[in-house]
């Protein structure tokens, strides 16, 4: 099956029935797979554990409405009360190795109820989950926070955690960017003003490229976008092919968040597109699809993206990708600069290249925190 084959199957029922021979021998806790009717209890647990309440609409979008199937959750149950005291989720995610589609997941929401921590639940849950017959055959993406990294290191997984991975920023208003980082007012006014003037001059000269088509808003992604995504994003290693149905779900159908999608077209042919998540003061460039060999298309998209972010009141644009990202030269020329990164990647699976960063391609749209 190719990476953009239509009708990817929902394999939830297969996952639910596949063998997982290791069972909990703990006298207090059971570990098992959850079914969708239990998701509401998982939502409450995640809210309590993170101390941040997500809307039920956002939870349902993520856990129930993924076009590739429901979330695959492993829960820890306190036998005495029947209460869910631990959970970890994975969401089916489009994944490919070169031109071949493979099973993929995005992992996250690794939580334990606050009153039940430090009782060995993480290790117990991991042992049972990792006995699942699919464990080694699925390519997994996860983006652990500091606490999750610490837990992984304690369990001897330090070598599996990659990073920090590259993160860059394009400053549109350097004074505002420096203010957010606590620079004194006199210094940020002088330094920010000089940086803004230099960046504006540089971008004006560089982005004077001839536009190859018209840039228009995307109301819905359709199959016409699949061709340009495959042509521009195909990667010989591990990557996530974002087909139209995924893009619609990921951005346009998401119940929260502000996203703007634009495509450049010529004679009704899509040449490239981008998706921007815009907040104040920051924006994230979530998707950027353009021919690597054509400066004109990429430059036109960057120019339009800058205008979109400015109009939304954003002071800077953030982006992250592996060192082998095909558009780094384009982004550096546009003024993106590296900044300290708090982003770590924890990949999974038995493919030989999963722990080699240069074998991956991803974009911020593949990160669960966004």
N, C-alpha and C positions, 0 to 999 in steps of 0.2 A: 504494500500500500504506500503510495506517495504521500509526502507531507501535507498536500492540500487536497487529498481525496475527500469527497463529500460523504456525509452520512457516517461519521465516526461513531462506533457503537458505544452505548452506555454500558460499562462493564461492572456496575455496582453489584448486581446480583452474583456475578461470577466471583468477584472479590469476597463477597460475604460467605460464599460456599467453599472457597479454596481452603485447603488444609492449613492449619496453624497448630501444629501438634503440641507445642509447649503451653501448658496451663499454669496458672498461679498456684503455688503451694503455700502461699502466705496464709496464716490462720485468720486474718482479718479482711483481706482484700481479694476480690475477683478482678480479672482483667479480661475484657472481651470486646468484640466489635459492636458498634452502635448502629441502630436503624434510624431512619429519618424521624420517626415519632418521638425519639429521645433527644432530638436536636435542641428543643427549647430548654431542657435542663442543662445542656452543654453551654448554651448562650449565657444562662445565669452564672454558671461556673466561670466562664471566661471574664464576664463583667466583674465578678467578685475578685478574681485573681489579679486582673490588670488594674482594677480601680478606675476603669473608664467604661462608661456605658455606651455601647453601640445601639443604634436603632434596630428594631426587629426586622425592618425592611432591608437594612444592609446585611444583617446576618442571613436572612433568607436568600437574598441575591447571591451571597457567597456559598452558602451550604446547600441550598436546594435548587437554585436556578442555573447553575453552571451548565452550558450546553453539552458538556462531555459527561455529565452525571453528577449525582449527589456527592457530598463530602464523605470521605472514608475516615471514620473516627474510631480510635481505640479509647475506651473509657475504663477507669478504675472505680469499682463499686465497693463501698463499705458494707460488708455482709450484714452487720447488725442492724443498720438503719435503712439499707437499700439506697443510700444517697450516692450520687456521682461526685467523687472527690478528686478525680484527675481525668484529663482528656488530652489527646493530641489529634490534630486533624491533618488530612491531606486532601487537596482539591485536584481532580484530574486536570492535567495541563498539557497543551499540545507540545510534543517534543519530537525531534527528529535527529538522526545521525546521518548527515549528508542528505541524500534524496529518500532515505527510508524512514517512514514514521515508526516511532517506538513508543512504548507506554511511558507516560511521564506524569509527575505530580508536583504540586507546590505544597510544601509542608509548613505548618504554622500552628498558632494557638496551642502551644505546648504549655499546659497549665496544671497546677495543683492547688486545691482550695487552701487558703491561708492557714487555717487551723490544722491542716493535715501535712504540712511540709516537714522535711527532715525525718521522714519515717521510711525512707527507701522506696517510695512509690515510683520515682523516675526510673530507677534501675529495674524494678519489677516490671513496669510497663514496657520498657525497651526490650527486655528479654522475650516477653511473650509476643510483642509486635514483630520482632525480627525473626520469629520462627515461621511467619507467614510464607507460603510457597512463592509468592511474587516478590518478596523483599529484595532479592538481588537482581531481578530482571527489569526493574523500573528505574528510570533516570529521575532523580529527585532534585528539586531546587528548594533551598530554605535559606533564610536570612536571619540568623540568630542575634538576639540582643545580648547585652553584656551578661545578664543573668543566665541565659541559655548557653552561652559560650562557656561560662564558668562550670555549669553542670556537665557539659560535654567533656571539658578538660578533666574534671574529676573522674569521669568514667573512662578515661584513657583515649579520648577521641581528638586530641589536640591536632594531630597531623591531618585530620579530615576537614578542619576548618580553615578556609582560605581567606587571606586578607590581612589588613584592610584592602579592599578592591578600589580601583581608581574612581575618583569623584572629581568633577570639574564644575566651575561656576562661570557664567557669563554675566558680568556686572553691567546693569543698565543704569543704575543710580548708585555710584560708589559711595556717596556720602551716607545714604540710607543703609547700605550694606555694612559700612564700618560702624555706624551708630548701633546697629543690632548687636555688634560684637563688643560694645562698650568702649570704643575709642573716645577720648576727650573731644569736646566740640571743636576747639580751635584746630586741632590736628586733622580731624576728619574733614573739616571744611576745606582746608588747603589741599590735603592729600586726595580727598574725594573729588574735588573740582579738577585737579590736574589729571587724575585718572579718567574721569568722565570725558574731558576734552581730548585726551590722547586716544581713548578708545573710539570716540565718535569719529575722529579724523581717520583712524586706521580702518574702521568698518566702512566708512563712506567710500574710501578708495578701493577697498577689496571687494565690496559687495556691488560694484558697478557692473557686474556681469550682465550680459544680455539674457533676458528672460526667454525661455523656450515655450511658454504657454501661459495660460491664465490660472491664477490661484483662486479657488472657490471653496466655500464651506462644504463640509461633508455632513449631510443629514442622516444618511444610513450608508454603511459599507455594504457592497454587494460583490458578486463574483468577479467583477472587472478589477477589483483591487488585488485579488489573489495572484493574478499574473505578474503584476509589478512587484508584489511582496516576494514571490518566489524568485523572480529574476534578480532582484536587488539584494535579497537577504539570504539566499541559499548559502549554506556553509558546510564545508567538508567534515567538520566535527559535530559537536552537540549544539543544537539551537532550538528555538521555539518558533515554529511557523504560525504566525498570527493570521489565520484565515478570517474572512469577513464576519462569520458568525461569532467568532471569538472577540473581534474588535468591537462589534456592536454590544456584546454582553459586557466586556471589560470597561467600556467607557460610556457609550450612549445609553445603555440600559441600567447603569449603576444608579441607585437611588440617591446617593449623596456624592458630593464632589463637583467641581466646576471644570469641565473639559471642553476644549475647543479643538476640532479636527478640520484640517484644510488639505486639499489636494491640488496639485498642479496638473492640468490637462491640456492636451493639444489635439484638435480634431477628434474629440470625444475619447481619446486614449489617455488613461491615467499614467503619468510619468513619475509621480512620487507623491508622498504625503507626510504629514506630521500630526501628532496629537500632543497638545499642551495641557497640563493640569495647572491652573492658575489660582493662586492664593495671594494674600498680602502678608509679607512683602515678597514672597518667593513664588517661583513657578518651577515645575518639573517638566522637562521635555521627555514625554513618555515613549513616543514612537518617532522615528525619523527614517524614512524609506526613500532613497534616491539612488540613482546609478552612481557607483563609485568612480566611474570613468568620465562622468559629465559634470564639470564644474558649474555649468549654468543652472541646471535643475537644483542642485544642492544649494547654491548661493541664493537662488530665488526663494527657496523654502526657508533658509536661515533669515533672510531679510524680512520675509513676511512674519516669521515666528517672533522676531524682535519687535515688530510693530504690534503684534497681537499682545505680547507680554506687557509692553509699555502702555497700551490702551487699557489693560486690566489693572494698571497701577502697580505692577511688579517691579521691584528694585533689582532683582537678579533671577537668572535661570539656572537650575541645577540639572546635572546629567551624570549618569554612571554607566560604565560598560567595561568589558575586559580590555586588557592591553592590546589585543589584536583587533579591536573594533575598527571597521573599515573606513570610518569617517573622521578619525582623530585629526588627520592633517587639515581637513576642511574646518573642523571645529576650532583648532588652534589658530588658524588664519582668521577666523571670525572673532577671536578674542576670548575664547574659553581658557581658563587657567585652572591648574590643579590646586585643590585645597585639601587639608587633612580630612581623611575619610573615616567615618564611624561604621561603614558598611562592611560586613563580613558575609561570606558565602559558605554554606555547608551543603555540598552536593552529596548525593547518594546513588548507589547502584554499583554493579560489579563491572561495568564497562571500563576498559583499561585507562581511558583518558579522563574520567570524571574528576580526578584530583589535579588535573593539569589545566591551569587557568587559560592558557593560550588555545586550548581546544574548545573553548566555549564562546558563544555569542549570546548576549542578552541585552535588554534595554530596561529602563526603569518600569516599563509596563509588566515586567516579569517579577517584580518585587512585591511581596505581600503587604508591606507596610504602606504602600501607596494606593 
